[in-house]
């Protein structure tokens, strides 16, 4: 018996201005991260540096579904999230280079940047630690009845952390307005999902807590946007948390010090050539005749100038004054 032909996937709705905006936002993250990688290689960025190259569609699509007042929190692969939230590229780069002009005045580096103004709550270096804090933001939203939703981003590796499951239980028990976004880039710190997880379909991780989950093509910004909009509405309507598993891929190693020998060069090249989120948006813009080669080159030139300015600012900004050692430090009160 012949199989019925598969249904053609419905074309996702967008328009020229929206898709051009997504293209620009993703390109800013890509170029910023490329420059950060260069500065790291030059010794201008110390410590750890985890780049977001390849995963740009996840945070860009999620941010598009949020409203002003909604919060975002994530782990240490966080520069893209900061830029998506509207944090200044100058301040982010200056913090990476440990300079006074950074968001934490050069004292925090890559894993310790926050902006209460932009509702970005970090950047956390402990694997999975941001998840219960994200639920805490949701608890505050519910307590204050302010109508806002928090999005807690974490990776496939962090999804195996015990504190994540404690958080799932509490979030559903109290129907907190929080969306858990699992950025499944396939390899965690260096081990494939298949080798590290008994249940590899991570969107099912909340099933024992009756939390609905959706698996999403995290390389397609429009699919991310629509899934995030559904999950955020669910949470905002008082129906509790949802889990979004974003199937994405990072092109670089776990951090700048990781040679990524656990996967083949062919695998990375194939994914980059066939599924790159920025190339997909670019092709769609050209196909719809919403932009031509010259316009897209002009956007790329503009983005490169913004990133160069951020790098120049970061290197020209002075290092923190020694007195900064004593600021923002909680000291015991004398009896």
Secondary structure, 3 states (H helix, E strand, C coil): CCCCCCCCCCCCCCCHHHHHHHHHHHHHHHHHHHHHHHHHHCCCCCCCCCCCCCCHHHHHHHHHHCCCCCEEECCCCCHHHHHHCCCCHHHHHHHHCCECCCCCCCCCCCCCCCECCCCECCCCCCCCHHHHHHHHHHHHHHHHCCCCCEEEEEECCHHHCHHHHHHHHHHHHCCCCEEEEEEECCCCCCCCHHHHCCCCCHHHCCHHHCCCEEEEECCCHHHHHHHHHHHHHHHHCCCCCEEEEEECCCCCCCCCCCCCCCCCHHHHHHHHHHHCHHHHHHHHHHHCCCCCHHHHHHHHHHHHHHHHHHHHHHHHCCECCHHHHHCCCCCCCCC
